[in-house]
């Protein structure tokens, strides 16, 4: 088989997946042998509470291609991805989940599409194998992502992606506890595409993404990379100002025409509640932006590495920081 790439780095954030890792690594290793001249598999342990790190180190002793990175705590999927992306040495980076729902056999299709001249290729699931609430939260997240990315491809975004390593130069100096890899990729290119890939049902363990976590991620994307919420607050303020002027005209007109004012406490109370609620909502949106400025001004890192194993021990150039 013709090699589709000279050098490939597969980056996988790991969280409580000790049971799935051996099978995942074996399948990826078999696929990369046939489609890449050289390859590495970077496993980032994102503060797992099980024995995932011990399993990673054991696999690193069995497979020379594995590089293990152990974070000091759980920073989140995208933070762990950023850590692995910066550690990668391949010409092409592939990211995927650790739950075997992204079939490693589809890596060849991603690389083939990337070879057509694109910079980023997403493996969009033909049919997601999640529950109802998880699917709803995923759709909300993608809507938020579209506002942050300002790209049509946002609706096809997936954690299963392949992109050219040179794109990371666009966010080489990025430091923030709030990370969205998909938005960062838009800083370096507009040449996106997506292909349909199977999405297998999860057979081992359970998903660590809940409805609440996905909504929080959507909020972080909107307030961290987009001014859409501020624009919404401005438009809401303009609309309510117009509404207030109409109320004033109505009150004055009633007084001039009928000689009486608008009766009733409920009318006044309802008006006050509407305006007070709008003010609090606008203040909350502004507060979200101020919070992000606050965290960035403190210099909070995106991740901190505790230790490493395997191929990374002698090759990594990442900054080490002990807790």
Secondary structure, 3 states (H helix, E strand, C coil): CCCCEEEEEEEEEECCCHHHHHHHHHHHHHHHHHHEEEEEEEEEECCCCCCHHHHHHHHHHHCCCEEEEEECCCCCHHHHHHHHHHHCCCCEEEECCCCCCECHHHHHHHHHHHCCCCCEEEEEECCCCCCHHHHHHHHHHHHHHHHHHCCHHHHHCCCCEEEEHHHHHHHCCCCCCCCCHHHHHHCCCCCEEEEEECECCCCCCCCCCCHHHHHHHHHHHHHHHCCHHHHHHHHHHHHHHHHHHHHHHHHHHHHHHHCCCCCCHHHHHHHHHHHHHHHHHHHHHHHHHHHHHHHHHCCCCCCCEEEEEECHHHHCCCCCCCC
